[in-house]
Amino acid sequence: MRAVILYNTSWYVYLLRRNLIKALQASGVEVTVVSPSDRYTERVKALGVSHVPISMNPRSVGPLTEAATVASIYRALRRARPDAVLSFTAKCNVYAGLLRGVLGFRQVANVSGLGEGFQRSGALSAVMRRLYRLSLFSADRVLFQNQEDHDMCVGSGLTHAERSTVIPGSGVDLGAFSPAPKTMPGPLTFLMFGRLLPKKGFDSFLKAASRLKAEFGNACSFWVLGAADYDRPESLDLLERVMEAHSQGHVRYLQSTDDVLPILRDADAVVLPSTYNEGIPRSLLEALACGKIIVTTDWKGCRETVHHGRNGFLVAPEDDFSLTQHLRKVIELPELARIQMGNASRKLAQEKFDERAVIDAYKRALGISRVTPLPSVRREALGPSRPSSSSSVRTFHLPPTKRGDGREQRL
């Protein structure tokens, strides 16, 4: 079987999907990554996959630019000749869905949040819903990262209930992210990390840090880790506010890094007062796995990571007072209670967010089994295929799909 992983950056493929790639390869799947080239592309290739570059601007909405993107993806998929495409992010889901009938592959779409288009009113939201209906409705499998997105899309007729399922976000590698002692003693530390976007709640965190530093002084510390998106003016404005708070001593700003683990292990609690339209934030999953107290919003995708009062606290969305009050609760907790909360976070990660559950969901969606495979009519029509790089006895049986000419085929 040939599978394509279609993403809008190589960076995300390497950071979030390399274990999925390894698991598919171990099952005998020949994996190709189709994504724009960036500084992570060589790392992706080092995983033993082929890489086909595409032209894509994740932020663009211009018709001509997007037409060029669709053409670029078409050429890449035609070159890769996949049996199945695993698509991620809104544009990749939509464009793979539009090309599916032309090229005859099966599509497994991952809805990692509905994105900013769905949060806005007006024409953009209407267009996004129409495109999602065109693409997701015909997808062979749609994996949602939280229940609310699933229910909304099914209820709105954007996808079939019987072809959809909810997975635990992107999952987290429990071996790589695990509890460890702080490298050095210090004050109780709150960490907020991720892309510097206002909807993530950074301004609320800055306000809470200012108030609590004035109240508790050096007994607590507040760290911000993340990079600005230089294509977004609002992100650059936020970076300026973070740097101002850093200069005033309210927070400590840390440059973005490829390896967040050492910083995460030196934090006591992770904060994310987000109202961003995403699946389950990766920062919260990594924090859970490392046994950190979680303070986040009672908001879809975020609330799934907290049992209020057991491993952290849920705060009201866009409520600075609520956030400050619950961070104060963490500061005032006895040390033993904080340890127990951290242990509860690790247990929740083990029970609910193990990355292996996500990988298993993909294997089921691809129909990986040990039965004898049926020949691919489409592959024969396209010409001789390259010899498989795997001599594994593992085989695959996928349900029938439609060719571009409307005839049924089996892969």
Buried (B, 14 or more C-beta within 10 A) or exposed (E): BBBBBBBBBBBBBBBBBBBBBBBBBEBBBBBBBBBBBBEBBEBBBEBEBBBBBBBBBBEBEEEEEBEBBBEBBBBBBBEBBBBBBBBBBBBBBBBBBBBBBEBBBBBBBBBBBBBBBBBEEEEBBEEBBEBBBEBBBBBBBBBBBBEBBBBBBBEEEBBBEEBBBBBBBBBBBBEEBBBEEEEEEEBBBBBBBBBBBBBBBBBBBBBBBBBBBEEBEEEBBBBBBBEBBEEBEEBEEBBEBBEEBBEEEBBBBBEEEEEBBEBBBBBBBBBBBBBBBBBBBBBBBBBBBBBBBBBBBBBBBBBBBBBEEBBBBBBBBBBBEBBBBBBBBBBEBEEEEBBBBBBBBBBBBEEBBBBEEBBBBBBEBBBBBEEEBBEBBBBEEEEEEEEEEBEEEBBBBBEEBEBEEEEEBBB
